[in-house]
Every structure is written in structure tokens, then in C-alpha cells.
Amino acid sequence: MLLNDLRDYIARLLEPDRFRDYCPNGLQVEGKTEVRRIASGVTASQKLLEAATAWKADAILVHHGFFWRNENAAITGTKKRRIAHLLQHDVSLLAYHLPLDAHAELGNNAQLGQLLGFMEHGRFGEQEIAWHGELAQQQTLSQLTGKIHRTLERVPLVIADGDPQIRRIAWCTGAAQGYFEEAVALGVDAFLTGEISEQNVHLAQETGVAFIAAGHHATERYGVHALGNHLAEHCGVEHCFFDLANPV
Ligand SMILES: [Zn+2]
């Protein structure tokens, strides 16, 4: 598939123009015009770029790309090495941040909810990026966190009082701990995200709403993987997802 057609196809699917984001969404670094092999991963780290070019990828698809708001714009140090690696191999970098969190089927929240048996009732938070709903089946917190551990292959950090019954849940992949207060106001029994901050511990203890920090990387590997598989199915490209473990 032509790179421009691939970029336009993903834009129709994820509608990046609907979002106010912290980074450019879409083609961030341009490589060869024809794309046959797409490598995907959560973050465009040097390790991912090297694994992708060793696999002979023509384009790399990520959730966390380059050029974040407030970062130094100069192309020096690690950023220079990453961009040089892409340009030397003539490989494109396609990055989708909030549009990939939000997509109703392929997005991070949709994919994580499906894996863990969460049914969506609605959205909340800035730009409606976070989801709330209920568990397919009411269970105790320890049953739920056991399932999260087995599914994500990572022990979640859980702040709760005892082992309450959980029915209503709110979730948002990545670093969405700032939405905990809004989740509490929705009347949920538990809130799940990737990362946790110091003040979340107190709010969990004082409200009785359980806070589950299941890992930023661990919760965000599913959207980009699903998007890559979708492209393989609909665009005639080959896709390989690289899961480079990250404890955070
Ligand atoms: Zn993230």
C-alpha cells in the first residue's frame, strides 16, 4: 500500500482532527512510498525502532511517538539518534495518541475493557477519553485484580479498604490518575488506570473507591496491536507487534 493511502486510511478510521492532543497524530517521520510490512509497539523507543528495522519494517506504528508539547524541539541526543535511525532505514513513523485511546473498537480503552469483561455505559473526563460501566459479573476486588494480573501478566498496585464487591467500574489506560476524582463522583466501586500518584492513595482510602494501577505500558499495548491487525486484514500489509516489556 502507498504510504499516503495508508495514512489517509488510518485518518478516516481514527479521526485524529477531532482531538486536541499533546503531539501531532499521523505521519511523524516520512519513509519509503510503498509499505508492505508494518511493525507496531507502544512507544517509539530506540529499542523498538531497532527491532522493527531488523524485521525489515517499512513503517512503524506507535501510541507514543515524538514531538510532545513542552519538550525541547531541538533534534539532539536520544531524539537525534532515533530520527537518524528512521531516516537511514527510510522507515516511516506513524503515531496516534488520544485518537487511539478513544476509538470505540480498536482503542486502548475498548480493547482493555473487552479483555477484562467490562461493559461500557458511557465516557467521562477531558475530551471524553475515560470510560465507565460495569463488570459482566459482580466479583470481589481480589477476584478482579487476580484476573488483571493473569491477563496483563503484571501484578497491579491496588489501594483499597479490605476486599469489597465490585460491580461498577471506571477505566482509562495510561497515565489517567487525574480522572480519579471524576470517577469517584460517578459512584463507581473501582477505578483502573496505568499509573498512580501520591494523592490517589488518600482519595481511595477516604472514599472507599478502589484504585487499581495496572501499568501504563501494560494497559496500552492492546490498541496499537489491534490497529496493526486491522491494517493487516484490510490493507494487505504484513504486521508484527513488538511487546518490549516496561515495568511502569
Ligand atoms: Zn500513554
Boltz pocket constraint, residues with backbone or C-beta under 6 A from the ligand:
constraints:
  - pocket:
      binder: B
      contacts: [[A, 63], [A, 64], [A, 173], [A, 174], [A, 175], [A, 216], [A, 220]]
      max_distance: 6.0
